[in-house]
Amino acid sequence: MTGITFMHEHLRIDLSQGKGDVDCLLDEYDLLLSEFKDLKAKGLARMVDVSCRGLGRDYAWLDRVEAETGLQILISTGFYKEPFLPEMAHEKSVKEIAQLFMDDIEKGCEQSDRKAKLIAEI
């Protein structure tokens, strides 16, 4: 596929829990669609969404964006940092976390058949 790729995007991200501020949710769907359709017309072909586990990913939301814009959205796996780490990051061993990331890449991410294409953060 030819065209421009945006490499480090957060199409929908929710930092409200980690920041203790309800105003940290980025999910302006209609505005995003308008901007992305304009960018696609200017040559954008795909985006890499680097919103890791614990940052409010929503695969159905990303599926809708893909369908309505025609852009390819690649997703990632990983954990960000405190205070955005999900509880499992503290409970699992290094081997278990590595397997979790591999499962995201090989089998599909949590509650989705979408497969991660890269590890964004560790």
C-alpha positions as CSV (number, residue, x, y, z in Angstrom):
1,M,0.0,0.0,0.0
2,T,1.4,3.4,-0.9
3,G,0.7,6.7,0.8
4,I,1.6,8.5,3.9
5,T,1.8,6.8,7.3
6,F,1.4,8.7,10.6
7,M,3.6,6.7,13.0
8,H,2.7,7.8,16.6
9,E,-1.0,8.5,17.0
10,H,-3.6,8.2,19.8
11,L,-6.9,8.1,18.0
12,R,-8.9,7.5,21.2
13,I,-7.2,7.8,24.5
14,D,-8.4,8.0,28.1
15,L,-5.9,9.3,30.6
16,S,-8.6,10.4,33.1
17,Q,-8.1,7.5,35.6
18,G,-4.4,8.0,35.9
19,K,-4.6,11.8,36.0
20,G,-7.6,12.0,38.2
21,D,-9.2,14.3,35.7
22,V,-12.4,13.5,33.7
23,D,-11.2,16.0,31.1
24,C,-8.5,13.6,29.8
25,L,-10.6,11.6,27.4
26,L,-9.9,12.2,23.7
27,D,-12.8,10.8,21.7
28,E,-14.2,13.5,19.5
29,Y,-15.4,11.1,16.8
30,D,-17.1,13.4,14.4
31,L,-14.2,15.9,14.4
32,L,-11.7,13.1,14.0
33,L,-13.7,11.7,11.0
34,S,-13.7,15.1,9.3
35,E,-10.0,15.7,9.8
36,F,-9.1,12.1,8.7
37,K,-11.1,12.3,5.6
38,D,-9.3,15.5,4.7
39,L,-5.9,13.9,5.4
40,K,-6.8,10.9,3.3
41,A,-7.6,13.2,0.4
42,K,-4.1,14.6,0.9
43,G,-2.4,11.2,0.7
44,L,-2.7,9.7,4.2
45,A,-3.0,5.9,3.9
46,R,-2.5,4.6,7.4
47,M,-1.9,5.4,11.0
48,V,-0.2,3.6,13.8
49,D,-2.2,3.9,17.0
50,V,0.2,3.6,20.0
51,S,-2.4,3.6,22.7
52,C,-1.3,0.7,24.9
53,R,-3.2,-1.3,27.5
54,G,-4.5,0.9,30.2
55,L,-5.1,3.9,28.0
56,G,-8.7,3.3,27.0
57,R,-8.4,1.6,23.7
58,D,-11.7,0.8,22.0
59,Y,-11.4,-1.6,19.1
60,A,-15.0,-1.1,17.9
61,W,-14.4,2.6,17.8
62,L,-11.2,2.0,15.7
63,D,-13.1,-0.3,13.4
64,R,-15.7,2.4,12.8
65,V,-13.0,4.9,12.0
66,E,-11.4,2.6,9.5
67,A,-14.7,1.8,7.8
68,E,-15.8,5.4,7.6
69,T,-12.5,6.9,6.4
70,G,-10.8,4.1,4.4
71,L,-7.6,4.6,6.4
72,Q,-5.7,1.6,7.7
73,I,-5.2,1.7,11.5
74,L,-2.5,-0.4,12.9
75,I,-2.6,-1.1,16.6
76,S,0.1,-1.7,19.2
77,T,0.6,-3.5,22.4
78,G,2.5,-2.6,25.6
79,F,2.2,-0.7,28.8
80,Y,2.8,3.0,29.3
81,K,4.0,4.1,32.7
82,E,2.7,4.9,36.2
83,P,0.0,6.0,36.9
84,F,-1.4,4.5,33.7
85,L,-0.4,0.9,34.3
86,P,-3.2,-1.6,34.6
87,E,-3.2,-3.8,37.7
88,M,-2.1,-6.8,35.7
89,A,1.3,-5.1,35.1
90,H,2.0,-5.3,38.8
91,E,0.7,-8.8,39.2
92,K,2.3,-10.7,36.3
93,S,5.9,-11.9,35.9
94,V,8.2,-10.6,33.2
95,K,7.6,-13.9,31.3
96,E,3.8,-13.5,31.6
97,I,3.9,-10.0,30.4
98,A,6.1,-11.0,27.4
99,Q,3.6,-13.7,26.6
100,L,0.7,-11.2,26.8
101,F,2.4,-9.0,24.3
102,M,3.2,-11.9,22.0
103,D,-0.5,-13.0,22.2
104,D,-1.6,-9.5,21.3
105,I,0.6,-9.8,18.2
106,E,-0.1,-13.4,17.2
107,K,-3.7,-14.0,18.4
108,G,-5.3,-10.6,18.8
109,C,-5.7,-8.0,21.5
110,E,-7.9,-8.2,24.5
111,Q,-11.5,-8.8,23.5
112,S,-10.7,-8.3,19.8
113,D,-9.5,-10.1,16.8
114,R,-7.3,-7.1,15.9
115,K,-3.7,-8.1,16.0
116,A,-1.1,-5.7,17.3
117,K,1.6,-4.9,14.7
118,L,4.2,-3.5,17.2
119,I,5.1,-3.0,20.8
120,A,4.7,0.7,21.5
121,E,5.8,1.1,25.1
122,I,7.3,-1.0,27.8
